[in-house]
Amino acid sequence: MSAASLDVARWRASEVVLLDIEGTISSISFVKDVMYPYALDRLRNLARDSWVDADFQHLIAGFPEDTKQDAESLVAHVEDLTRRDIKAVYLKQLQGYLWTTGFGNGDLKTPLFDEVVPTLQQWKATGKTLAIFSSGSVQAQLQFFSYVQDGQSTKDIKHLFSAHYDTVNAGPKLEKSSYEKICSELGVNVSKVTFLTDNVKEAEAATQANVYSVVVDRPGNALLSADSKATFAVIQKLTDLP
C-alpha cells in the first residue's frame, strides 16, 4: 500500500492553517512528562493548604460532587484522569490555571520544534491565517505561547495566531461539527483550510468536514499504521510543506 501524496495545490490555496499543539508543534513528552506532573504537584499543594478557601473551591466547582468530598478524593480523581489521558473540560480548565502560575513564575518554558517559529512567521508573512485547535483550554494555550523557550530566555509568539479554539468554544476534536464551526467563525470556506495534527482520528473528523488534513509524524508520536499513511499525507516537520 503506497503512501498518500501531499495535495500541493490545495495546501498552497489554503487561506487558514489550523494547528494542533501536542505532537504537532511541540513534543508529546513536554506535555506528558513536564506539564502534567507540574499541574499535579501544584494541585496537591493547593488542595492540602487551601482546601477551605473560596478561591480554591471556585476552581474545582465543575468537578463531579463525589470527587470533591476532600483533598484526597480530588487529587486521586485528577491522577486517574491524567493517567488515562481523559480530556475532561473541568480538568483542562483547572490545569490551565495551574500552568498559568508555572509559566508566570518561570517554572515552565515552552519548547517548540526548531523549525516551528520561523515557519509560522513565514506562513503569516505570505498571508495565511494561523489558528490553534487544542484540547488544552484557551487559557492554557495563551500561556503556552507567551513563554516560548528562546535560548536561556522566552519570547511571546501569541501575535502569530488569529484565533484559539478548545473543546469548550469549538467542540470535541473528534467531531466533524467542531471543524465546521471553526471555519464558520473564521469566515472561511472549509475547502480553504489545512489542519495539521498528529492524531489520525482528529484528521478523520476534519476530513469529514472537507478540511484538508495533514498528519505530522514527530519523534515520540504514536506509530502510524499503513492504512493511515495511505489515507493522509504525512510530514515530519512543517518545512516539508512547500
C-alpha positions as CSV (number, residue, x, y, z in Angstrom):
1,M,0.0,0.0,0.0
2,S,1.6,3.3,-1.1
3,A,1.7,6.4,1.0
4,A,-0.8,9.2,0.2
5,S,0.7,12.2,-1.7
6,L,0.5,15.7,-0.5
7,D,-2.1,17.8,-2.3
8,V,0.3,20.6,-3.1
9,A,-2.3,22.7,-4.9
10,R,-4.8,22.5,-2.0
11,W,-2.1,23.3,0.5
12,R,-1.0,26.4,-1.4
13,A,-4.6,27.5,-1.8
14,S,-5.2,27.3,1.9
15,E,-6.0,30.6,3.5
16,V,-6.1,29.2,7.0
17,V,-3.7,26.8,8.8
18,L,-5.3,25.2,11.8
19,L,-2.7,23.7,14.1
20,D,-2.8,21.1,16.9
21,I,-0.2,21.6,19.6
22,E,0.9,18.4,21.3
23,G,2.8,16.1,18.9
24,T,2.5,18.6,16.1
25,I,4.5,21.8,17.0
26,S,5.6,20.7,20.5
27,S,6.6,17.3,21.7
28,I,4.2,15.0,23.5
29,S,6.8,14.4,26.1
30,F,6.8,18.0,27.3
31,V,3.1,17.9,27.9
32,K,3.0,14.4,29.5
33,D,6.4,14.4,31.3
34,V,6.6,18.1,32.4
35,M,3.2,19.9,32.2
36,Y,1.0,17.2,33.6
37,P,3.3,16.4,36.6
38,Y,3.7,20.1,37.3
39,A,-0.1,20.5,37.5
40,L,-0.4,17.5,39.7
41,D,2.2,18.8,42.1
42,R,0.7,22.2,42.3
43,L,-2.8,20.7,42.9
44,R,-1.6,18.5,45.7
45,N,-0.1,21.6,47.5
46,L,-3.2,23.7,46.9
47,A,-5.6,21.0,47.9
48,R,-3.6,20.5,51.1
49,D,-3.1,24.1,52.0
50,S,-6.1,25.9,50.6
51,W,-9.0,23.4,50.6
52,V,-11.4,25.7,52.5
53,D,-10.5,28.8,50.6
54,A,-13.3,30.2,48.5
55,D,-11.0,30.8,45.5
56,F,-9.8,27.2,45.5
57,Q,-13.4,25.8,45.8
58,H,-14.3,28.0,42.8
59,L,-11.5,26.4,40.8
60,I,-12.9,22.9,41.4
61,A,-16.6,23.9,41.1
62,G,-17.0,22.0,37.9
63,F,-15.8,18.6,39.2
64,P,-18.2,15.8,40.0
65,E,-19.6,16.1,43.5
66,D,-18.3,12.7,44.7
67,T,-14.7,13.7,43.7
68,K,-14.6,16.8,45.9
69,Q,-15.5,15.5,49.3
70,D,-12.0,16.1,50.5
71,A,-8.5,16.8,49.1
72,E,-7.5,13.1,48.8
73,S,-10.5,12.3,46.7
74,L,-10.0,15.2,44.4
75,V,-6.3,14.5,43.9
76,A,-7.0,10.8,43.3
77,H,-9.6,11.7,40.7
78,V,-7.2,14.1,38.9
79,E,-4.4,11.5,39.0
80,D,-6.7,8.9,37.4
81,L,-7.9,11.3,34.6
82,T,-4.3,12.3,33.9
83,R,-3.0,8.7,33.9
84,R,-5.8,7.7,31.4
85,D,-5.4,11.0,29.4
86,I,-9.1,11.8,29.8
87,K,-9.6,15.3,28.4
88,A,-12.5,16.3,30.7
89,V,-13.3,20.0,30.3
90,Y,-13.3,20.7,34.0
91,L,-9.8,19.2,34.3
92,K,-8.5,21.2,31.4
93,Q,-9.7,24.4,32.9
94,L,-8.0,23.6,36.3
95,Q,-4.8,22.6,34.5
96,G,-4.9,25.9,32.6
97,Y,-5.0,27.8,35.9
98,L,-2.1,25.8,37.4
99,W,0.0,26.1,34.3
100,T,-0.5,29.9,34.3
101,T,1.3,30.0,37.6
102,G,4.1,27.8,36.3
103,F,4.7,29.9,33.2
104,G,4.4,33.2,35.1
105,N,7.0,32.3,37.7
106,G,9.5,30.8,35.3
107,D,9.0,27.1,36.3
108,L,7.7,26.3,32.8
109,K,9.1,27.3,29.4
110,T,7.6,26.1,26.1
111,P,9.9,24.1,23.8
112,L,8.7,24.1,20.2
113,F,10.4,22.1,17.5
114,D,13.2,24.1,15.9
115,E,11.6,24.9,12.6
116,V,8.2,25.9,14.0
117,V,8.5,29.6,14.8
118,P,10.4,30.6,11.6
119,T,7.9,28.6,9.5
120,L,4.9,30.1,11.2
121,Q,6.3,33.5,10.7
122,Q,6.9,32.8,7.0
123,W,3.3,31.5,6.5
124,K,1.9,34.5,8.2
125,A,4.0,36.8,6.1
126,T,2.7,35.2,3.0
127,G,-0.9,35.9,4.0
128,K,-2.0,32.7,5.7
129,T,-4.1,33.0,8.8
130,L,-2.9,30.8,11.7
131,A,-5.2,29.4,14.4
132,I,-4.9,26.8,17.1
133,F,-7.2,24.0,18.0
134,S,-6.1,22.0,21.0
135,S,-7.8,20.0,23.8
136,G,-6.0,22.2,26.2
137,S,-8.0,25.2,27.3
138,V,-7.7,28.6,25.5
139,Q,-6.2,30.0,28.8
140,A,-3.5,27.3,28.7
141,Q,-2.8,27.9,25.1
142,L,-2.3,31.6,25.7
143,Q,0.2,30.9,28.4
144,F,1.9,28.2,26.3
145,F,2.6,30.7,23.6
146,S,3.5,33.6,25.9
147,Y,6.6,31.8,27.2
148,V,8.3,30.0,24.3
149,Q,11.8,29.0,25.0
150,D,14.4,31.2,23.3
151,G,17.9,30.3,24.4
152,Q,18.0,31.0,28.1
153,S,15.0,33.3,27.9
154,T,11.5,33.2,26.5
155,K,9.5,35.0,23.9
156,D,5.9,35.7,23.3
157,I,4.5,34.5,19.9
158,K,0.8,34.9,20.5
159,H,0.7,37.6,17.9
160,L,1.2,34.9,15.2
161,F,-2.2,33.4,15.9
162,S,-5.5,35.0,14.9
163,A,-7.7,32.6,17.0
164,H,-7.6,29.9,19.6
165,Y,-10.0,27.0,19.9
166,D,-10.6,24.3,22.5
167,T,-13.2,21.7,23.3
168,V,-15.4,24.4,25.0
169,N,-15.6,27.1,22.3
170,A,-15.4,24.7,19.3
171,G,-16.4,21.3,20.5
172,P,-14.8,17.8,20.6
173,K,-11.8,17.3,18.3
174,L,-13.2,14.0,17.1
175,E,-16.4,15.6,15.7
176,K,-16.9,16.9,12.2
177,S,-19.1,19.8,13.5
178,S,-16.2,21.3,15.5
179,Y,-14.2,21.9,12.4
180,E,-17.2,23.3,10.6
181,K,-17.9,25.7,13.5
182,I,-14.2,26.9,13.5
183,C,-14.3,27.6,9.7
184,S,-17.6,29.4,10.1
185,E,-16.3,31.6,12.9
186,L,-13.1,32.4,10.9
187,G,-15.3,33.3,7.9
188,V,-13.6,30.9,5.6
189,N,-14.8,28.1,3.4
190,V,-13.8,24.7,4.7
191,S,-12.0,23.9,1.5
192,K,-9.6,26.8,2.2
193,V,-8.4,25.3,5.5
194,T,-5.5,22.9,6.2
195,F,-5.4,21.2,9.6
196,L,-2.1,19.9,10.9
197,T,-2.3,17.2,13.6
198,D,-0.5,14.1,14.9
199,N,-3.9,12.4,15.7
200,V,-5.3,10.3,12.9
201,K,-8.8,10.4,14.4
202,E,-8.8,14.2,14.5
203,A,-7.6,14.2,10.9
204,E,-10.5,11.9,10.0
205,A,-13.1,14.2,11.7
206,A,-11.6,17.3,10.0
207,T,-11.6,15.5,6.6
208,Q,-15.3,14.7,7.1
209,A,-15.9,18.4,7.2
210,N,-13.9,18.8,4.0
211,V,-11.0,20.4,5.8
212,Y,-7.7,19.3,4.2
213,S,-5.8,17.3,6.9
214,V,-2.1,16.5,7.0
215,V,-0.7,14.2,9.7
216,V,2.6,15.3,11.4
217,D,4.8,12.4,12.5
218,R,7.2,13.7,15.1
219,P,9.7,11.6,17.2
220,G,7.8,10.1,20.2
221,N,4.4,10.2,18.5
222,A,2.2,7.1,18.2
223,L,3.2,4.9,15.3
224,L,1.1,5.4,12.2
225,S,-0.5,2.4,10.6
226,A,-0.1,1.6,6.9
227,D,-3.8,2.5,6.4
228,S,-3.2,5.9,8.0
229,K,-0.2,6.6,5.8
230,A,-2.2,5.6,2.7
231,T,-5.1,7.8,3.7
232,F,-3.3,11.0,4.8
233,A,-0.3,12.9,3.6
234,V,2.3,12.6,6.3
235,I,5.1,15.1,7.1
236,Q,7.9,15.0,9.6
237,K,8.2,18.8,10.1
238,L,6.4,22.0,9.0
239,T,9.1,22.8,6.4
240,D,8.1,19.6,4.5
241,L,5.1,21.7,3.2
242,P,6.2,23.6,0.1
